[in-house]
Amino acid sequence: MMLRLIVAIALVTGIAQAADSVRPLRGETTVSFQCRAAFIPEARQCAARCDATLSGDARWECVHACTTKSLWDMSLCREQGAPAAAFASR
């Protein structure tokens, strides 16, 4: 649960810093980091598109959908053990 909270906070703060690279968190496993590094840039791009094209509640809903999808994808990636496995299943 704590990791999900950390990832959600990282996504929210990362939207404003889309150019920043994803760095490992203290105590994070290699697989978790690889999964975050694979999906966070995608989530940032999605949220940036929402910010650029929508406003108000529609923008919030769009960003929420981007975040939720990314968290779900990262969870599946960690279950499969590597980002390559997650991309192969798409």
C-alpha positions in Angstrom: 0.0 0.0 0.0 2.8 2.4 0.9 4.5 1.8 -2.5 1.2 2.6 -4.3 1.0 5.8 -2.4 4.6 6.7 -3.2 4.0 5.9 -6.9 0.8 8.0 -7.0 2.6 11.0 -5.4 5.5 10.5 -7.8 3.1 10.6 -10.7 1.3 13.7 -9.5 4.5 15.6 -8.8 6.1 14.3 -11.9 3.4 15.8 -14.2 4.9 19.2 -13.7 8.4 17.8 -14.1 7.8 15.6 -17.2 11.4 16.1 -18.4 12.9 14.7 -15.2 14.1 11.1 -15.3 12.7 8.4 -13.1 15.1 7.6 -10.3 15.1 4.5 -8.0 13.4 5.0 -4.6 15.2 4.0 -1.4 14.7 0.2 -0.8 12.9 -0.3 -4.1 13.5 -3.6 -5.9 15.0 -3.7 -9.3 11.8 -5.0 -10.9 9.7 -2.3 -9.3 12.1 0.4 -10.5 12.1 -1.0 -14.0 8.3 -1.1 -14.1 8.1 2.5 -12.8 10.7 3.6 -15.4 8.7 2.0 -18.1 5.3 3.4 -17.3 5.8 6.8 -15.6 6.9 8.6 -18.8 3.8 7.3 -20.5 1.6 8.5 -17.6 3.3 11.9 -17.7 2.6 12.2 -21.5 -1.0 11.2 -21.0 -1.5 13.8 -18.2 0.2 16.5 -20.2 -2.2 15.8 -23.1 -5.1 16.2 -20.6 -3.7 19.5 -19.4 -3.3 20.8 -22.9 -6.7 19.9 -24.3 -9.1 19.9 -21.4 -10.2 22.1 -18.4 -12.1 21.8 -15.2 -13.6 18.5 -14.2 -12.9 16.9 -17.6 -9.2 17.6 -17.1 -9.2 16.1 -13.6 -11.0 13.0 -14.8 -8.6 12.5 -17.7 -5.5 12.9 -15.4 -7.1 10.5 -12.9 -7.7 7.9 -15.7 -4.1 8.3 -16.8 -2.8 7.8 -13.2 -5.1 4.8 -12.6 -4.2 3.1 -15.8 -0.5 3.6 -15.1 -0.8 2.3 -11.5 -2.6 -0.8 -12.8 0.0 -1.3 -15.5 2.9 -1.0 -13.0 1.1 -3.5 -10.7 0.8 -6.0 -13.5 4.3 -5.4 -14.5 5.6 -6.1 -11.0 3.5 -9.3 -10.8 5.0 -10.5 -14.1 8.5 -9.7 -12.8 9.8 -7.4 -15.6 8.7 -4.7 -17.9 9.5 -6.8 -21.0 6.9 -9.3 -19.9 4.3 -6.6 -19.4 4.9 -5.2 -22.9 4.7 -8.7 -24.5 1.3 -9.3 -23.0 -0.3 -6.2 -24.6 
